[in-house]
Structures are given as structure tokens and as C-alpha cells.
Amino acid sequence: MEDRILIADDEKTICSVLSQRLTREGYSCVTAHNGKEALTRFYQGNFSLVISDIRMPEVDGLELLKSVKAVRPTMMFILMTAFPEIDIAVEAIHLGVSDFLIKPFDLELAVFSVKKALEQKKMEEEIESYHKNLKRMVEERTVELQHAYRTLKKAYLDSVKVLAEAIDAKDPYLRGHSDRVRRMSLRIAVSLGFSEERMEILEYGSLLHDIGKIGIQDEILRKPGPLSPDEYQTIQEHPLIGVKIVEGIEFFKDKIPMIRNHHEHFNGEGYPDGLAGEGIPLEARIIAVPDAFDAMASLRPHRGTMALEDILLEMEKYKGKQFDPKLLEIFLQEKIYQS
Ligand SMILES: [Fe+2]
């Protein structure tokens, strides 16, 4: 589409000479003989450039420039004047004028000035559309990446759940144990106001806390009766076996404290490190509570099932000994064992 140029000057000769010359260059020109008329024409038409005299009756060139820029800040604007004054020039530059033509001017110079201004406009428009395009592409790509990330995370969680089921399957009396420990641990963490990021680490850590059981013989894990001291000692090796299995894998790095320390006791009498109180990583202290609850609630051939109130009384007995008292309190008060 050809560029439309609005020419405003109270000297009609200048208007028509300029208009004729620019029409020969392929532009479509509209003329106005004062500022007010120019403004009306400007609002009516879709122009690429305004060429205006400064001194005009009613609305002068600077006023016109101001009004045009208020509506279309990117509009190209060339001012013509027979009386170059520095303060007017400075004001016009501040208002965003593209060029000045000092009268009397060579028509070729005017053509050159027009072409330069329109080229600049085209370049500015291209840059703007490039930026818009880039922004849209970045937004689209971000949505795609977020979607891929969510899918990947879900797939990761699903495969970790399968792994957790495989761990639980080694002990038929603990079917679904890891997932229940995960659910209850997360509820305690909600009560503690964990961040989303910390919740996620806890989610994986609680699912995998017993991963070391993969390295314990099935006969010991599945033994229906009470364990001999030797067998009990073997079972106690599972946290460190778990660490050995996952260490060196970046993804598991922040889950190691849960795998290693979920059998520590608050009074320091647990294993494998004999840590006490807040020296035990918080996530491991959290897991310890539902882990013990779920183990007691599971059916054991040598002792049958325990009644819920007996389990809760038993846990209460170990408050501050095996369990972090604050966390046990949350577990009992909020009836997290029901989840
Ligand atoms: Fe364990």
C-alpha cells in the first residue's frame, strides 16, 4: 500500500509544489492550509508522515506535532520553517520530530528527507513486529516447556511409585506402606507450612525411604515370627544400603537424609547415626511418625492387628523418645493417621 503524506502549510504554493513532487515519487498526498484543517485531516486518514510548516494561523506546527504525537507516538513528522530558531528546534526534537526543512528548500532535499523518515518508520515497525513475534514465540515455548516439565515430573513420580511398590512387595505385610507414609508425611508438612519445592522433595523421599530393603534377604523381611538379634541387626542395615543404592545420582541427593535417618530416635537411641533432637533432619523426623504408625497398623502373623487406640497409646508413650514431640502432636491432634 502506498504511503500517505499529509502536507500542512498556509502557503498554498508550497503545498501544491511539494504535493506534486511527492506524488511523482509514488506517494499519496493530502494538503491542508492551516493547523486546524491539518488536524481534522489527520484524524480522518491513515497517514505515514506529516510535513508541516511551523508558523500557521490558529494551530501552529508545534501544536500540531504535539496533538499528532499524543494520538500516534510513532508518527513521522517533518517540520518546515523559514525562521530557524534554536528554542523551537529543541522543543520540536523533544516532541519527537523526525527532520527539519529550512525554507526555501531544494525539492530534492525534501524528497530525500521524506524517504529517510519513511525508511526509519518502516524499520521501527519491523523491529516492533519482530519483538512482538519474539515475545509470542517465547510465551508459546514457555507453555510447551511447562507442559513437558509437568508430564516429565508426573512420569518420574509414577516410576518412583512403581519402585516404592517393588520395595513394599518384598514384605507382603507392608503392601502400600510407602504410599501411605508419603500421604501422611505430606499432611504433616502442610501443617508445618512447607514450601512447594520442599514438599516435592519430601514426597519422593517418603516414597523411597525404605529403598535399602531391596538389599535385605526376603526370608528376613517376610519372617512371620519375631526376629532374632542377628536378623534384627541385618534389618537395621537398610538405611545405609539405601544410601549406597542412590548415592551419586543427582536426583536422589536431597532425599538421602530421609533414606539414611528415618530410624533415628528423638532421644538419640535410634540408628544408624544415633542423631538426637533437631540434629535429625526434619524430613526424616516427619517420616518416622507415619512409618512407625503404619508398621504397627499392619497385620503381622505373629501378633495379628493392633487396635487403633492401642497404637495411638503406644505412640504417645514414645513421645520425645522415639518421636519428635511436636510432630507427634500434629499427627495425633490432626488425626493424620486417618488419611
Ligand atoms: Fe525403614
Boltz pocket constraint, residues with backbone or C-beta under 6 A from the ligand:
constraints:
  - pocket:
      binder: B
      contacts: [[A, 209], [A, 210], [A, 238], [A, 262], [A, 263]]
      max_distance: 6.0
